[in-house]
Amino acid sequence: MKKITGLLIAFFILTSIGLKAQHDVKINALALLFKSYGFGYEYVINDEMGAGISLSYANSFGFGLGDEFSESSFSALKITPEFRFYFSPEDGADGFYFGAYIKYATVTWADLEYTFSIYDPITFTSTNFNTKYDLTFNGLAFGIQSGKKWVTNSGFFLETNFSFGRYLSGSVEYSNSAVATLFEDNFSPAEDAMNIWYTFDFGFALNIGWRFGQ
């Protein structure tokens, strides 16, 4: 992950240096508090418009969901192209803004455990079995966003971002075909959680960054 982070930062910087247009490179400082990573790039089209893309990655163990998920790991990668319109900018692409975005998300829950019973009609007893499986969700969301950006004369900026949307499509895949068959008619607890979390999309970001080319 450290190598990926370094490569992303280097890419954003190298594509910005030496160009006359304005380019905003940023990180989500708030995400770091939750052991997540968020990076963003925005191309300033003119004083009132900007287009960009952001990337976020989260990876946590256990995910704080109780004993059933205590040994599982959770990871999420999200890629979000976006467009913004700035109202009454003072320094170009700053101040209050409103925009729209499309988000692609791929989320994996690994090392989940499922316990099932097999009944023996001869001995009239049931035997419990445990099996491991991974659950992956892939989805596409559309939404709107709003916030405010403050840009200093040196190029440093601070930005807030509120977003809300809805997933237009999504699919769930099981790594274990036997488990997938068992859950054909009934969702697993993990899939239930996926369906709840990834019906709507919402977020809040506190970004800090640097503007190149101003």
N, C-alpha and C positions, 0 to 999 in steps of 0.2 A: 504493500500500500504506500510506503514511503517513496518508492521509485515512481509509482504512478503519480503521486502528488507532485514530486519534483519535475516530472516531465510535463505535466499540465501547466505548472507555473512558468516553466521555461518556454513552452509553446506560446502562451499568452503574451509574454514579454517580447519574444522574438518577432511575433507577428505585429507588434505595436511600434517598436522602436524604428525610427527612420521614416515613418509614414506621416504625411501631412494631416490626414484626417484624425479625428478624435476617437480614442479607444479607451473604454473603461474596463479595468481588470479588478476583480473583487473576490473576497472570501466571506463566507458566512460565519461571523464571530460567535453568534449564538449557538450554532450547530456544534461547535467545539465543546461546549459545556455538556453536551449529550453524547460525546464520543462519536460524533459524526463529522463528515467533511462536506463542505459546499463551496464550489468555485463558480465564477461567472464571468462572462465577457459581454460587453455591449458596444456595438458600433453606433456612433452618434451620426445619424443621417443628416440632421440639421438641428437648429436650436430647439425645435419642438418635438422631434421624433427620434426614436432609437430602436434598434433591433439587436437582439443578442441571443445567447444560449447559456444555460447553466447546467451544472452537473453536481449531483449529490450522492454520497455513499454513506451508508450506516452499517455497522456490524456490531452486534452485541450478543452476549452469551446468557442464556436463560430467559432474558427479556422480561423478568419480573412478573410472570404470569402464573405463579404457583407451582406445585409439585409436578403437575402433569407435563409442564414444559421446562422443568428445571435443568434438564440435561441437554436441551436443544440449543441450537445457535440460529441467529436470525441475521440476514443481510439483505440490503436493498440498494439498488442502483437506479437513479432517475435522471433522465436527460430531458431538458425543457427549453425548446425554442420559444422566444417571446417577442412581442412588439409593444412599444410604449408610446404614449402621447403625453407630452409635458405641458401643463397649463402655466402660462405667464412666466417662462424661464428668465432668470436674470443673467446667468453666465453660460447659457446654452445647455440644454438637456439636464436641467436641475429644477428643484422645487417639487410641487405636487405633480403626480402623474397617474395615469390610468392606462391599463393595457389588457392584452389577451395572451394566452399561452396554450401550447399543446405539450403534454407530458407523456413520455414513455417510461414505464416502470417495470422492472423485473425484480421480483422479491423471492427469496428462498428461505424456507424454514428447514433446517437440516437436523438429522438425528432425532426425529420424533419417534415416539414409541407407542405402539398399539397393542393392547392386550385383548385376546379373544378366547372363547371357550369352545371345546369340542365335546359333545355329549356321547358317551358310550352306552348304547341301549342294552348291552349285555351285562355290564357291571353296574349300570344305573349311576354312573359317576361322570363328572365333568372335569376336564383337564384344561388348565389355563396355559396359553402360549403367548410369548412376546415377540414382536417383530419390529424392526427399525425401518423408517422410510423418510424420504425428503419430499417436501411439497414446494412447488414453484408456481408463482403467479406472474403472468405477463399481461399488461394492460395499457390502454391509451386513454388519456383524460384530456378534457378541454375545460378551460376556466378563464376567469378574469382576475386581475390583480390591481392593487393600488398602493401608494406609499409616498414617500418624500425623500429627495436626495439633496444633501448639502455639499457643495464643492468649494474648496478653498482656492486661493490664488496659486498655491504651489502645486495643485493637482490632486491633493489628498481629498477623499470624500467619504461621507457617512450616509448610509441609506437604510430606510426601513421598507419592508415589503410585506403586504398582506395578500394572500391569494385564496381563492375558493373556486372549485370546479367539480366536475363529475366525470367518472370513468364511463366512456362510451362503449368500450369493449374490454373484454378480459377473459383469460383462460387459466385453468388450474391443471397442473400435471403432477402425477405421483411417480416417484422413482421406482416404487415397488408395485408391479402389476397386480399382485395378489391383493394388496391393500386397496388399490384402485377398484378392483372388482367388488370388494367388500363394501366400499362406499359409493357404489353406483346409484343406490337409491337414497342413501342418507349421508349427509356431509360429515366429515370428521370434525372434531373440535377445532383443529387448526384451520380447516377450510371455512368453518363458520366464522372464525376470527378474520380470515382474509376477506370474506364477503362483506363483513361489516366495515372493516378499515378501508377497503378499496372500492366502495360504492361512491363515496364522495372524496374529494381531494381538497385539503386545506393546509395552510401553513403560514408561518411568520418567520421572517428573516431579518437579522440586523447585520448588514454588510458594511465592510470597510474595504477601501480600495484606492486605486491610483488612476488618474486620467493621463494618458499619453497623447501628445500631439497638440495640447492646448497652447 
